[in-house]
């Protein structure tokens, strides 16, 4: 219609198949600590590691399942997970700092399984090695929900763990870098055109603090309550 090929859109009058519901489920720190403990008791290590990594890094389930060893970059300040534009949903290259808990999961998998390429490899019918598909992750998460609900926790999806991490990181005082951690495209003329600062120190600080907060909740060394602190900037 914009270029004059059609005068009337063939989609006019077509109703959507269902009402779109905005998802808002996220787990509080107590719930997430319980879920981590339940996952640690399961025999399915792939499911455990994928779901925990989603919660620890706030990344998309599909990108976690497709994680590659060559995406890991060891730098002076630690290990970063670096994804090219071809490997992410919005086609924008992205870097995520791996806190201690996330890095330990990845290192253990590489060591225990002798991994060469994919962090979550699968063998296809033709014998070739590929990465785990997103739909497999979704299916395994649904099976895990029966155990979760038996503990009195409302069911959730793998993507809800991404929202959970983002929400809790914001509650810790790092709301300013949540969009950067999620790899959402910047909004507003200032971020789009003028402000080209990568915010990597702030991203690292936010993810390290998030990992430490969750670890304390798991250890029982501190009340499982997110306490707001400063914006992540040094004094």
Rosetta constraint file for C-alpha pairs under 8 A:
AtomPair CA 1 CA 5 HARMONIC 5.77 0.50
AtomPair CA 1 CA 6 HARMONIC 4.78 0.50
AtomPair CA 1 CA 7 HARMONIC 5.92 0.50
AtomPair CA 1 CA 8 HARMONIC 7.02 0.50
AtomPair CA 1 CA 9 HARMONIC 6.95 0.50
AtomPair CA 8 CA 12 HARMONIC 7.70 0.50
AtomPair CA 24 CA 160 HARMONIC 7.93 0.50
AtomPair CA 24 CA 163 HARMONIC 7.95 0.50
AtomPair CA 25 CA 156 HARMONIC 6.92 0.50
AtomPair CA 25 CA 160 HARMONIC 6.03 0.50
AtomPair CA 25 CA 163 HARMONIC 7.60 0.50
AtomPair CA 25 CA 164 HARMONIC 7.78 0.50
AtomPair CA 26 CA 156 HARMONIC 7.75 0.50
AtomPair CA 26 CA 160 HARMONIC 5.69 0.50
AtomPair CA 26 CA 161 HARMONIC 6.74 0.50
AtomPair CA 26 CA 163 HARMONIC 5.91 0.50
AtomPair CA 26 CA 164 HARMONIC 4.50 0.50
AtomPair CA 26 CA 167 HARMONIC 7.50 0.50
AtomPair CA 27 CA 31 HARMONIC 5.65 0.50
AtomPair CA 27 CA 32 HARMONIC 5.82 0.50
AtomPair CA 27 CA 160 HARMONIC 7.90 0.50
AtomPair CA 27 CA 161 HARMONIC 7.38 0.50
AtomPair CA 27 CA 164 HARMONIC 5.45 0.50
AtomPair CA 28 CA 32 HARMONIC 6.20 0.50
AtomPair CA 28 CA 164 HARMONIC 7.34 0.50
AtomPair CA 28 CA 168 HARMONIC 7.56 0.50
AtomPair CA 29 CA 33 HARMONIC 6.06 0.50
AtomPair CA 29 CA 168 HARMONIC 7.71 0.50
AtomPair CA 29 CA 214 HARMONIC 7.16 0.50
AtomPair CA 29 CA 217 HARMONIC 7.28 0.50
AtomPair CA 29 CA 224 HARMONIC 5.69 0.50
AtomPair CA 29 CA 225 HARMONIC 6.36 0.50
AtomPair CA 29 CA 226 HARMONIC 7.06 0.50
AtomPair CA 30 CA 34 HARMONIC 6.35 0.50
AtomPair CA 30 CA 217 HARMONIC 7.31 0.50
AtomPair CA 30 CA 224 HARMONIC 5.49 0.50
AtomPair CA 30 CA 225 HARMONIC 7.46 0.50
AtomPair CA 31 CA 35 HARMONIC 6.21 0.50
AtomPair CA 31 CA 153 HARMONIC 6.82 0.50
AtomPair CA 32 CA 36 HARMONIC 6.16 0.50
AtomPair CA 33 CA 37 HARMONIC 6.33 0.50
AtomPair CA 33 CA 214 HARMONIC 6.98 0.50
AtomPair CA 33 CA 217 HARMONIC 6.17 0.50
AtomPair CA 33 CA 218 HARMONIC 5.48 0.50
AtomPair CA 34 CA 38 HARMONIC 6.21 0.50
AtomPair CA 34 CA 218 HARMONIC 7.98 0.50
AtomPair CA 35 CA 39 HARMONIC 6.10 0.50
AtomPair CA 35 CA 148 HARMONIC 6.97 0.50
AtomPair CA 36 CA 40 HARMONIC 6.19 0.50
AtomPair CA 36 CA 52 HARMONIC 6.89 0.50
AtomPair CA 36 CA 218 HARMONIC 7.88 0.50
AtomPair CA 37 CA 41 HARMONIC 6.53 0.50
AtomPair CA 37 CA 218 HARMONIC 7.60 0.50
AtomPair CA 38 CA 42 HARMONIC 6.74 0.50
AtomPair CA 38 CA 147 HARMONIC 7.99 0.50
AtomPair CA 38 CA 148 HARMONIC 7.73 0.50
AtomPair CA 39 CA 47 HARMONIC 7.98 0.50
AtomPair CA 39 CA 48 HARMONIC 5.16 0.50
AtomPair CA 40 CA 48 HARMONIC 6.75 0.50
AtomPair CA 42 CA 48 HARMONIC 7.31 0.50
AtomPair CA 44 CA 48 HARMONIC 6.42 0.50
AtomPair CA 45 CA 49 HARMONIC 5.98 0.50
AtomPair CA 46 CA 50 HARMONIC 6.03 0.50
AtomPair CA 46 CA 120 HARMONIC 6.97 0.50
AtomPair CA 47 CA 51 HARMONIC 6.11 0.50
AtomPair CA 47 CA 137 HARMONIC 6.92 0.50
AtomPair CA 47 CA 140 HARMONIC 6.52 0.50
AtomPair CA 47 CA 141 HARMONIC 7.23 0.50
AtomPair CA 48 CA 52 HARMONIC 6.11 0.50
AtomPair CA 49 CA 53 HARMONIC 5.99 0.50
AtomPair CA 49 CA 105 HARMONIC 6.61 0.50
AtomPair CA 50 CA 54 HARMONIC 6.23 0.50
AtomPair CA 50 CA 61 HARMONIC 7.62 0.50
AtomPair CA 50 CA 64 HARMONIC 6.55 0.50
AtomPair CA 50 CA 65 HARMONIC 6.52 0.50
AtomPair CA 50 CA 137 HARMONIC 7.75 0.50
AtomPair CA 51 CA 55 HARMONIC 6.40 0.50
AtomPair CA 51 CA 61 HARMONIC 7.88 0.50
AtomPair CA 51 CA 141 HARMONIC 7.99 0.50
AtomPair CA 51 CA 158 HARMONIC 6.52 0.50
AtomPair CA 51 CA 161 HARMONIC 7.46 0.50
AtomPair CA 52 CA 56 HARMONIC 6.09 0.50
AtomPair CA 52 CA 102 HARMONIC 7.83 0.50
AtomPair CA 53 CA 57 HARMONIC 5.88 0.50
AtomPair CA 53 CA 58 HARMONIC 7.88 0.50
AtomPair CA 53 CA 64 HARMONIC 7.12 0.50
AtomPair CA 53 CA 102 HARMONIC 5.86 0.50
AtomPair CA 53 CA 105 HARMONIC 7.76 0.50
AtomPair CA 54 CA 58 HARMONIC 5.33 0.50
AtomPair CA 54 CA 59 HARMONIC 5.50 0.50
AtomPair CA 54 CA 60 HARMONIC 6.83 0.50
AtomPair CA 54 CA 61 HARMONIC 6.22 0.50
AtomPair CA 54 CA 64 HARMONIC 6.65 0.50
AtomPair CA 54 CA 158 HARMONIC 7.53 0.50
AtomPair CA 54 CA 159 HARMONIC 7.98 0.50
AtomPair CA 54 CA 161 HARMONIC 6.18 0.50
AtomPair CA 54 CA 162 HARMONIC 5.86 0.50
AtomPair CA 55 CA 59 HARMONIC 7.81 0.50
AtomPair CA 55 CA 161 HARMONIC 5.01 0.50
AtomPair CA 55 CA 162 HARMONIC 5.72 0.50
AtomPair CA 55 CA 164 HARMONIC 6.87 0.50
AtomPair CA 55 CA 165 HARMONIC 5.40 0.50
AtomPair CA 56 CA 99 HARMONIC 7.79 0.50
AtomPair CA 56 CA 101 HARMONIC 7.50 0.50
AtomPair CA 56 CA 102 HARMONIC 6.11 0.50
AtomPair CA 56 CA 165 HARMONIC 6.69 0.50
AtomPair CA 56 CA 207 HARMONIC 7.66 0.50
AtomPair CA 56 CA 210 HARMONIC 7.52 0.50
AtomPair CA 56 CA 211 HARMONIC 6.48 0.50
AtomPair CA 57 CA 96 HARMONIC 7.24 0.50
AtomPair CA 57 CA 97 HARMONIC 7.85 0.50
AtomPair CA 57 CA 98 HARMONIC 7.06 0.50
AtomPair CA 57 CA 102 HARMONIC 7.26 0.50
AtomPair CA 57 CA 162 HARMONIC 7.73 0.50
AtomPair CA 57 CA 165 HARMONIC 7.29 0.50
AtomPair CA 57 CA 207 HARMONIC 7.10 0.50
AtomPair CA 58 CA 161 HARMONIC 7.21 0.50
AtomPair CA 58 CA 162 HARMONIC 4.34 0.50
AtomPair CA 58 CA 163 HARMONIC 7.08 0.50
AtomPair CA 58 CA 164 HARMONIC 7.80 0.50
AtomPair CA 58 CA 165 HARMONIC 5.25 0.50
AtomPair CA 58 CA 166 HARMONIC 6.14 0.50
AtomPair CA 58 CA 181 HARMONIC 7.07 0.50
AtomPair CA 58 CA 182 HARMONIC 6.36 0.50
AtomPair CA 59 CA 63 HARMONIC 6.84 0.50
AtomPair CA 59 CA 64 HARMONIC 6.68 0.50
AtomPair CA 59 CA 162 HARMONIC 5.94 0.50
AtomPair CA 59 CA 181 HARMONIC 7.84 0.50
AtomPair CA 59 CA 182 HARMONIC 6.25 0.50
AtomPair CA 60 CA 64 HARMONIC 6.36 0.50
AtomPair CA 60 CA 159 HARMONIC 6.70 0.50
AtomPair CA 60 CA 162 HARMONIC 6.61 0.50
AtomPair CA 61 CA 65 HARMONIC 6.20 0.50
AtomPair CA 61 CA 134 HARMONIC 6.60 0.50
AtomPair CA 61 CA 137 HARMONIC 7.48 0.50
AtomPair CA 61 CA 158 HARMONIC 6.35 0.50
AtomPair CA 61 CA 159 HARMONIC 6.23 0.50
AtomPair CA 61 CA 162 HARMONIC 7.88 0.50
AtomPair CA 62 CA 66 HARMONIC 6.19 0.50
AtomPair CA 62 CA 133 HARMONIC 6.95 0.50
AtomPair CA 62 CA 134 HARMONIC 4.70 0.50
AtomPair CA 62 CA 137 HARMONIC 8.00 0.50
AtomPair CA 63 CA 67 HARMONIC 6.11 0.50
AtomPair CA 63 CA 87 HARMONIC 7.44 0.50
AtomPair CA 63 CA 88 HARMONIC 6.82 0.50
AtomPair CA 65 CA 119 HARMONIC 7.69 0.50
AtomPair CA 65 CA 120 HARMONIC 6.06 0.50
AtomPair CA 65 CA 131 HARMONIC 6.73 0.50
AtomPair CA 65 CA 132 HARMONIC 5.46 0.50
AtomPair CA 65 CA 133 HARMONIC 6.61 0.50
AtomPair CA 65 CA 134 HARMONIC 6.53 0.50
AtomPair CA 65 CA 137 HARMONIC 7.43 0.50
AtomPair CA 66 CA 118 HARMONIC 7.02 0.50
AtomPair CA 66 CA 119 HARMONIC 7.45 0.50
AtomPair CA 66 CA 120 HARMONIC 6.91 0.50
AtomPair CA 66 CA 131 HARMONIC 5.33 0.50
AtomPair CA 66 CA 132 HARMONIC 6.28 0.50
AtomPair CA 66 CA 133 HARMONIC 7.32 0.50
AtomPair CA 67 CA 71 HARMONIC 7.23 0.50
AtomPair CA 67 CA 118 HARMONIC 6.08 0.50
AtomPair CA 67 CA 119 HARMONIC 5.63 0.50
AtomPair CA 67 CA 120 HARMONIC 7.07 0.50
AtomPair CA 67 CA 131 HARMONIC 7.79 0.50
AtomPair CA 68 CA 72 HARMONIC 7.45 0.50
AtomPair CA 68 CA 117 HARMONIC 5.67 0.50
AtomPair CA 68 CA 118 HARMONIC 4.46 0.50
AtomPair CA 68 CA 119 HARMONIC 5.66 0.50
AtomPair CA 69 CA 116 HARMONIC 7.12 0.50
AtomPair CA 69 CA 117 HARMONIC 5.36 0.50
AtomPair CA 69 CA 118 HARMONIC 5.94 0.50
AtomPair CA 69 CA 119 HARMONIC 6.43 0.50
AtomPair CA 70 CA 117 HARMONIC 7.09 0.50
AtomPair CA 71 CA 81 HARMONIC 5.64 0.50
AtomPair CA 71 CA 82 HARMONIC 5.03 0.50
AtomPair CA 71 CA 83 HARMONIC 6.11 0.50
AtomPair CA 72 CA 79 HARMONIC 6.66 0.50
AtomPair CA 72 CA 80 HARMONIC 5.85 0.50
AtomPair CA 72 CA 81 HARMONIC 4.79 0.50
AtomPair CA 72 CA 82 HARMONIC 6.16 0.50
AtomPair CA 73 CA 79 HARMONIC 5.50 0.50
AtomPair CA 73 CA 80 HARMONIC 5.15 0.50
AtomPair CA 73 CA 81 HARMONIC 6.30 0.50
AtomPair CA 73 CA 82 HARMONIC 6.78 0.50
AtomPair CA 74 CA 78 HARMONIC 5.91 0.50
AtomPair CA 74 CA 79 HARMONIC 4.39 0.50
AtomPair CA 74 CA 80 HARMONIC 6.46 0.50
AtomPair CA 75 CA 79 HARMONIC 5.86 0.50
AtomPair CA 75 CA 80 HARMONIC 7.36 0.50
AtomPair CA 78 CA 97 HARMONIC 7.61 0.50
AtomPair CA 78 CA 98 HARMONIC 7.67 0.50
AtomPair CA 79 CA 97 HARMONIC 6.33 0.50
AtomPair CA 79 CA 98 HARMONIC 5.87 0.50
AtomPair CA 79 CA 103 HARMONIC 7.69 0.50
AtomPair CA 80 CA 95 HARMONIC 6.31 0.50
AtomPair CA 80 CA 96 HARMONIC 5.51 0.50
AtomPair CA 80 CA 97 HARMONIC 4.48 0.50
AtomPair CA 80 CA 98 HARMONIC 5.72 0.50
AtomPair CA 81 CA 95 HARMONIC 5.58 0.50
AtomPair CA 81 CA 96 HARMONIC 5.03 0.50
AtomPair CA 81 CA 97 HARMONIC 6.19 0.50
AtomPair CA 81 CA 98 HARMONIC 6.72 0.50
AtomPair CA 82 CA 93 HARMONIC 7.58 0.50
AtomPair CA 82 CA 94 HARMONIC 5.87 0.50
AtomPair CA 82 CA 95 HARMONIC 4.47 0.50
AtomPair CA 82 CA 96 HARMONIC 6.51 0.50
AtomPair CA 83 CA 87 HARMONIC 5.92 0.50
AtomPair CA 83 CA 88 HARMONIC 6.85 0.50
AtomPair CA 83 CA 93 HARMONIC 5.58 0.50
AtomPair CA 83 CA 94 HARMONIC 5.15 0.50
AtomPair CA 83 CA 95 HARMONIC 6.29 0.50
AtomPair CA 84 CA 88 HARMONIC 6.91 0.50
AtomPair CA 84 CA 91 HARMONIC 7.70 0.50
AtomPair CA 84 CA 92 HARMONIC 7.02 0.50
AtomPair CA 84 CA 93 HARMONIC 4.34 0.50
AtomPair CA 84 CA 94 HARMONIC 6.49 0.50
AtomPair CA 85 CA 90 HARMONIC 7.43 0.50
AtomPair CA 85 CA 91 HARMONIC 4.10 0.50
AtomPair CA 85 CA 92 HARMONIC 4.39 0.50
AtomPair CA 85 CA 93 HARMONIC 4.17 0.50
AtomPair CA 85 CA 94 HARMONIC 7.38 0.50
AtomPair CA 86 CA 91 HARMONIC 5.69 0.50
AtomPair CA 86 CA 92 HARMONIC 7.80 0.50
AtomPair CA 86 CA 93 HARMONIC 7.74 0.50
AtomPair CA 87 CA 91 HARMONIC 7.13 0.50
AtomPair CA 87 CA 93 HARMONIC 7.88 0.50
AtomPair CA 88 CA 92 HARMONIC 6.72 0.50
AtomPair CA 88 CA 93 HARMONIC 7.19 0.50
AtomPair CA 88 CA 94 HARMONIC 7.87 0.50
AtomPair CA 90 CA 183 HARMONIC 7.98 0.50
AtomPair CA 90 CA 184 HARMONIC 7.74 0.50
AtomPair CA 90 CA 185 HARMONIC 7.77 0.50
AtomPair CA 92 CA 183 HARMONIC 7.62 0.50
AtomPair CA 94 CA 183 HARMONIC 6.43 0.50
AtomPair CA 96 CA 181 HARMONIC 6.66 0.50
AtomPair CA 96 CA 203 HARMONIC 7.56 0.50
AtomPair CA 96 CA 204 HARMONIC 7.76 0.50
AtomPair CA 97 CA 203 HARMONIC 7.06 0.50
AtomPair CA 97 CA 204 HARMONIC 5.38 0.50
AtomPair CA 97 CA 207 HARMONIC 6.81 0.50
AtomPair CA 98 CA 102 HARMONIC 5.62 0.50
AtomPair CA 98 CA 103 HARMONIC 5.50 0.50
AtomPair CA 98 CA 204 HARMONIC 7.94 0.50
AtomPair CA 98 CA 207 HARMONIC 7.40 0.50
AtomPair CA 98 CA 208 HARMONIC 7.83 0.50
AtomPair CA 99 CA 103 HARMONIC 6.01 0.50
AtomPair CA 99 CA 204 HARMONIC 7.89 0.50
AtomPair CA 99 CA 207 HARMONIC 6.17 0.50
AtomPair CA 99 CA 208 HARMONIC 5.06 0.50
AtomPair CA 99 CA 211 HARMONIC 6.06 0.50
AtomPair CA 100 CA 104 HARMONIC 6.02 0.50
AtomPair CA 100 CA 208 HARMONIC 7.47 0.50
AtomPair CA 100 CA 211 HARMONIC 7.03 0.50
AtomPair CA 101 CA 105 HARMONIC 6.50 0.50
AtomPair CA 101 CA 211 HARMONIC 6.41 0.50
AtomPair CA 101 CA 215 HARMONIC 7.84 0.50
AtomPair CA 102 CA 106 HARMONIC 6.56 0.50
AtomPair CA 103 CA 107 HARMONIC 6.05 0.50
AtomPair CA 104 CA 108 HARMONIC 5.94 0.50
AtomPair CA 105 CA 109 HARMONIC 6.31 0.50
AtomPair CA 106 CA 110 HARMONIC 6.32 0.50
AtomPair CA 106 CA 119 HARMONIC 7.05 0.50
AtomPair CA 107 CA 111 HARMONIC 6.18 0.50
AtomPair CA 108 CA 112 HARMONIC 5.82 0.50
AtomPair CA 109 CA 113 HARMONIC 5.78 0.50
AtomPair CA 109 CA 114 HARMONIC 7.66 0.50
AtomPair CA 109 CA 115 HARMONIC 7.28 0.50
AtomPair CA 109 CA 119 HARMONIC 6.96 0.50
AtomPair CA 110 CA 114 HARMONIC 5.34 0.50
AtomPair CA 110 CA 115 HARMONIC 4.78 0.50
AtomPair CA 110 CA 116 HARMONIC 7.66 0.50
AtomPair CA 110 CA 119 HARMONIC 6.94 0.50
AtomPair CA 111 CA 115 HARMONIC 7.14 0.50
AtomPair CA 115 CA 119 HARMONIC 6.72 0.50
AtomPair CA 117 CA 121 HARMONIC 7.94 0.50
AtomPair CA 118 CA 130 HARMONIC 7.28 0.50
AtomPair CA 118 CA 131 HARMONIC 6.04 0.50
AtomPair CA 119 CA 131 HARMONIC 7.75 0.50
AtomPair CA 120 CA 131 HARMONIC 5.72 0.50
AtomPair CA 120 CA 132 HARMONIC 5.82 0.50
AtomPair CA 121 CA 129 HARMONIC 6.38 0.50
AtomPair CA 121 CA 130 HARMONIC 5.56 0.50
AtomPair CA 121 CA 131 HARMONIC 4.57 0.50
AtomPair CA 121 CA 132 HARMONIC 5.96 0.50
AtomPair CA 122 CA 129 HARMONIC 5.70 0.50
AtomPair CA 122 CA 130 HARMONIC 5.41 0.50
AtomPair CA 122 CA 131 HARMONIC 5.64 0.50
AtomPair CA 122 CA 132 HARMONIC 5.87 0.50
AtomPair CA 123 CA 127 HARMONIC 5.78 0.50
AtomPair CA 123 CA 128 HARMONIC 5.74 0.50
AtomPair CA 123 CA 129 HARMONIC 4.69 0.50
AtomPair CA 123 CA 130 HARMONIC 6.36 0.50
AtomPair CA 124 CA 128 HARMONIC 5.43 0.50
AtomPair CA 124 CA 129 HARMONIC 6.16 0.50
AtomPair CA 124 CA 130 HARMONIC 6.88 0.50
AtomPair CA 132 CA 136 HARMONIC 6.82 0.50
AtomPair CA 132 CA 137 HARMONIC 7.57 0.50
AtomPair CA 133 CA 137 HARMONIC 6.81 0.50
AtomPair CA 134 CA 138 HARMONIC 6.32 0.50
AtomPair CA 135 CA 139 HARMONIC 6.09 0.50
AtomPair CA 136 CA 140 HARMONIC 6.21 0.50
AtomPair CA 137 CA 141 HARMONIC 6.14 0.50
AtomPair CA 137 CA 158 HARMONIC 7.60 0.50
AtomPair CA 138 CA 142 HARMONIC 6.39 0.50
AtomPair CA 138 CA 157 HARMONIC 7.30 0.50
AtomPair CA 138 CA 158 HARMONIC 6.46 0.50
AtomPair CA 139 CA 143 HARMONIC 6.59 0.50
AtomPair CA 140 CA 144 HARMONIC 6.39 0.50
AtomPair CA 141 CA 145 HARMONIC 6.50 0.50
AtomPair CA 141 CA 157 HARMONIC 6.68 0.50
AtomPair CA 141 CA 158 HARMONIC 6.41 0.50
AtomPair CA 142 CA 146 HARMONIC 7.75 0.50
AtomPair CA 142 CA 157 HARMONIC 7.30 0.50
AtomPair CA 144 CA 148 HARMONIC 6.55 0.50
AtomPair CA 145 CA 149 HARMONIC 6.02 0.50
AtomPair CA 145 CA 155 HARMONIC 5.76 0.50
AtomPair CA 145 CA 156 HARMONIC 7.36 0.50
AtomPair CA 146 CA 150 HARMONIC 6.31 0.50
AtomPair CA 147 CA 151 HARMONIC 6.77 0.50
AtomPair CA 148 CA 152 HARMONIC 6.97 0.50
AtomPair CA 148 CA 153 HARMONIC 5.70 0.50
AtomPair CA 148 CA 154 HARMONIC 7.39 0.50
AtomPair CA 148 CA 155 HARMONIC 6.74 0.50
AtomPair CA 149 CA 153 HARMONIC 4.99 0.50
AtomPair CA 149 CA 154 HARMONIC 5.92 0.50
AtomPair CA 149 CA 155 HARMONIC 6.22 0.50
AtomPair CA 156 CA 160 HARMONIC 5.99 0.50
AtomPair CA 156 CA 161 HARMONIC 7.80 0.50
AtomPair CA 157 CA 161 HARMONIC 7.01 0.50
AtomPair CA 158 CA 162 HARMONIC 7.33 0.50
AtomPair CA 159 CA 163 HARMONIC 6.73 0.50
AtomPair CA 160 CA 164 HARMONIC 5.99 0.50
AtomPair CA 161 CA 165 HARMONIC 6.20 0.50
AtomPair CA 162 CA 166 HARMONIC 6.31 0.50
AtomPair CA 163 CA 167 HARMONIC 6.01 0.50
AtomPair CA 164 CA 168 HARMONIC 6.15 0.50
AtomPair CA 165 CA 169 HARMONIC 5.97 0.50
AtomPair CA 165 CA 210 HARMONIC 7.98 0.50
AtomPair CA 166 CA 170 HARMONIC 6.21 0.50
AtomPair CA 166 CA 178 HARMONIC 6.06 0.50
AtomPair CA 166 CA 182 HARMONIC 7.58 0.50
AtomPair CA 167 CA 171 HARMONIC 6.27 0.50
AtomPair CA 168 CA 172 HARMONIC 6.26 0.50
AtomPair CA 168 CA 210 HARMONIC 7.61 0.50
AtomPair CA 168 CA 226 HARMONIC 7.05 0.50
AtomPair CA 169 CA 173 HARMONIC 6.85 0.50
AtomPair CA 169 CA 174 HARMONIC 5.84 0.50
AtomPair CA 169 CA 175 HARMONIC 6.78 0.50
AtomPair CA 169 CA 178 HARMONIC 7.18 0.50
AtomPair CA 169 CA 206 HARMONIC 6.64 0.50
AtomPair CA 169 CA 207 HARMONIC 7.57 0.50
AtomPair CA 169 CA 210 HARMONIC 6.07 0.50
AtomPair CA 170 CA 174 HARMONIC 4.85 0.50
AtomPair CA 170 CA 175 HARMONIC 4.01 0.50
AtomPair CA 170 CA 176 HARMONIC 7.72 0.50
AtomPair CA 170 CA 178 HARMONIC 6.66 0.50
AtomPair CA 171 CA 175 HARMONIC 7.23 0.50
AtomPair CA 171 CA 226 HARMONIC 6.51 0.50
AtomPair CA 171 CA 227 HARMONIC 7.02 0.50
AtomPair CA 171 CA 228 HARMONIC 5.60 0.50
AtomPair CA 172 CA 210 HARMONIC 7.63 0.50
AtomPair CA 172 CA 226 HARMONIC 6.22 0.50
AtomPair CA 172 CA 227 HARMONIC 5.93 0.50
AtomPair CA 172 CA 228 HARMONIC 4.47 0.50
AtomPair CA 172 CA 229 HARMONIC 5.76 0.50
AtomPair CA 172 CA 230 HARMONIC 7.92 0.50
AtomPair CA 173 CA 228 HARMONIC 5.20 0.50
AtomPair CA 173 CA 229 HARMONIC 5.16 0.50
AtomPair CA 173 CA 230 HARMONIC 5.46 0.50
AtomPair CA 173 CA 231 HARMONIC 4.84 0.50
AtomPair CA 173 CA 232 HARMONIC 6.78 0.50
AtomPair CA 174 CA 178 HARMONIC 6.72 0.50
AtomPair CA 174 CA 206 HARMONIC 5.98 0.50
AtomPair CA 174 CA 230 HARMONIC 7.71 0.50
AtomPair CA 174 CA 231 HARMONIC 5.17 0.50
AtomPair CA 174 CA 232 HARMONIC 6.02 0.50
AtomPair CA 175 CA 231 HARMONIC 7.55 0.50
AtomPair CA 176 CA 231 HARMONIC 7.46 0.50
AtomPair CA 177 CA 181 HARMONIC 6.23 0.50
AtomPair CA 177 CA 199 HARMONIC 7.38 0.50
AtomPair CA 177 CA 202 HARMONIC 6.93 0.50
AtomPair CA 177 CA 203 HARMONIC 6.22 0.50
AtomPair CA 177 CA 206 HARMONIC 7.85 0.50
AtomPair CA 178 CA 182 HARMONIC 6.14 0.50
AtomPair CA 179 CA 183 HARMONIC 5.97 0.50
AtomPair CA 179 CA 184 HARMONIC 5.21 0.50
AtomPair CA 179 CA 185 HARMONIC 7.59 0.50
AtomPair CA 179 CA 186 HARMONIC 7.48 0.50
AtomPair CA 180 CA 184 HARMONIC 6.30 0.50
AtomPair CA 180 CA 185 HARMONIC 8.00 0.50
AtomPair CA 180 CA 199 HARMONIC 7.82 0.50
AtomPair CA 180 CA 203 HARMONIC 7.44 0.50
AtomPair CA 181 CA 203 HARMONIC 6.51 0.50
AtomPair CA 186 CA 191 HARMONIC 5.60 0.50
AtomPair CA 186 CA 192 HARMONIC 5.76 0.50
AtomPair CA 187 CA 191 HARMONIC 6.33 0.50
AtomPair CA 187 CA 192 HARMONIC 6.53 0.50
AtomPair CA 188 CA 192 HARMONIC 6.15 0.50
AtomPair CA 189 CA 193 HARMONIC 5.65 0.50
AtomPair CA 189 CA 194 HARMONIC 7.26 0.50
AtomPair CA 190 CA 194 HARMONIC 5.02 0.50
AtomPair CA 190 CA 195 HARMONIC 5.73 0.50
AtomPair CA 191 CA 195 HARMONIC 4.78 0.50
AtomPair CA 191 CA 196 HARMONIC 6.91 0.50
AtomPair CA 192 CA 196 HARMONIC 7.88 0.50
AtomPair CA 199 CA 203 HARMONIC 6.09 0.50
AtomPair CA 200 CA 204 HARMONIC 6.04 0.50
AtomPair CA 201 CA 205 HARMONIC 6.17 0.50
AtomPair CA 202 CA 206 HARMONIC 6.07 0.50
AtomPair CA 202 CA 232 HARMONIC 6.23 0.50
AtomPair CA 202 CA 233 HARMONIC 7.12 0.50
AtomPair CA 203 CA 207 HARMONIC 6.26 0.50
AtomPair CA 204 CA 208 HARMONIC 5.98 0.50
AtomPair CA 205 CA 209 HARMONIC 6.03 0.50
AtomPair CA 205 CA 232 HARMONIC 6.54 0.50
AtomPair CA 206 CA 210 HARMONIC 6.11 0.50
AtomPair CA 206 CA 232 HARMONIC 6.80 0.50
AtomPair CA 207 CA 211 HARMONIC 6.12 0.50
AtomPair CA 208 CA 212 HARMONIC 6.19 0.50
AtomPair CA 209 CA 213 HARMONIC 6.04 0.50
AtomPair CA 210 CA 214 HARMONIC 6.24 0.50
AtomPair CA 211 CA 215 HARMONIC 6.07 0.50
AtomPair CA 212 CA 216 HARMONIC 6.20 0.50
AtomPair CA 213 CA 217 HARMONIC 6.42 0.50
AtomPair CA 213 CA 226 HARMONIC 7.65 0.50
AtomPair CA 214 CA 218 HARMONIC 6.26 0.50
AtomPair CA 215 CA 219 HARMONIC 6.08 0.50
AtomPair CA 216 CA 220 HARMONIC 5.90 0.50
AtomPair CA 216 CA 221 HARMONIC 5.34 0.50
AtomPair CA 216 CA 222 HARMONIC 5.66 0.50
AtomPair CA 216 CA 223 HARMONIC 7.99 0.50
AtomPair CA 216 CA 224 HARMONIC 7.64 0.50
AtomPair CA 217 CA 221 HARMONIC 6.72 0.50
AtomPair CA 217 CA 222 HARMONIC 6.09 0.50
AtomPair CA 217 CA 223 HARMONIC 6.53 0.50
AtomPair CA 217 CA 224 HARMONIC 4.90 0.50
AtomPair CA 220 CA 224 HARMONIC 7.72 0.50
